[in-house]
């Protein structure tokens, strides 16, 4: 077990297989941490605001956000997050299939901590797991 | 004038105070006679009553009469019946001295030839005072050529495919053609003499004066409305986008400018439509890349997990089928990528750079997996040029890769030749593979067509994509392969210069 400090991850993805792939990938690559899944932006907001019926997340946490989710898409979620006094400092990584330059620019415009394309983070998300392990070890989160 | 004396055909000229004193009377007479005889315009001398006493050589030629036929006859012989009264008045006015102040040419009329045909002339009428009587000398210039030119100009203006408007130095309209009339909804006489501003939108009228003065300062052919949007105004007040070509018209009356006006409403509409189609395409490809790929990735993950969860306990059959699922997922992923590339080919243009052909080809060959036993020869006879490098590179890579992949033997040779051909650079990639049967030659350029039995390696988009990229950049691609003969050659004509619009390949081949 390498979880020296507590860090929870909120995965926002409407595809349950994609969300599970993140969970499995992190575990397989040694990143053991609580992972909560939200199927879209509004569920994610409820979880972060502690108003979700069933799911809770403990601080400190970071968000792995897929951009194309139904109901509230990734950008709408980011906008709502940045205009929420409590949540505007939330660390968000975009994890998406879209390599579009426009999406990337728009996401960084909403102050995301990083933009990752799923096909770019290595087999079984190894790169992502390593990044989060390092991140957890050296970055102080809000 | 008083010093000149001529009687009948017998010309005697009194020496004038200004005539050279050295010349003898006879010599002067002879000289004057010759000057008249060989003058470049027709000359006819008549008595006050209209009887012809002398004609020169040019007049004979012009009217088709011989001297003998004319001398002694009435001047009316040379004047069309309907113009005779007018002509007589002109002669009379002249001999009364009215015309003295503006001697020479000036009046346009018609002459009557011996064969009865008429022709346009310019005529000058001057009186000659002799000792006995007043005579009239008329000089005549055949202006058929000039009229021809004028008619030609008119015809060109009338038949031009665009609206033509000519304005004078004060900005008044002096000429419009039917196309301009229908384009602007005005009749000709509603425009002639009016200010050009009539045809401009309200908001533009003030500014136009300044533009017009600028043009007058340095008149030259120029195109307007290509970069900036230019709008014109119809009679009913509606406005429409135009392109205008301006050219100064060299004429005695200075400051004439001919404007060729093209209504580009349709052109603009098409442009908009195209822009919309392009943005739809972008949306489509975005959706395709996300919505098609995500579930595929899911399937691929699920297959992996099933394998992991079975932990090696699965039967050979299950293991084989999991492998087949993975293969198909990979194939589908490649098809989606290729389809996206195809859909977007030619819609994105990168900056043009100077291309070193040797380095370009070496770079492609270095990165391509080359089967052992294959040789590649490169022969570059073309000069480097400036172009969008990435698309050219992708086309050449695809063609060379195809030559490797579709070769049926374990060893072979591929030759890449580059030559200049006018404004194109021609790349020829030839192989000694099996060749492409004539029946399949057209098909290979279509999407999803592959001649290879093993479809796993080829999505069948490569050649279609190459063709699309080449054409989007203003070139074209052609294949050479003969029935029964081994080997295929692909020729790519790639423009050596940047074009904003692809030219018609047929026109330049």
Interface residues (C-beta under 8 A of the other chain):
Chain A: X15 X17 X18 X20 X21 X24 X68 X96 X97 X98 X99 X100 X118
Chain B: X286 X289 X290 X291 X293 X294 X295 X297 X298 X301 X302 X305
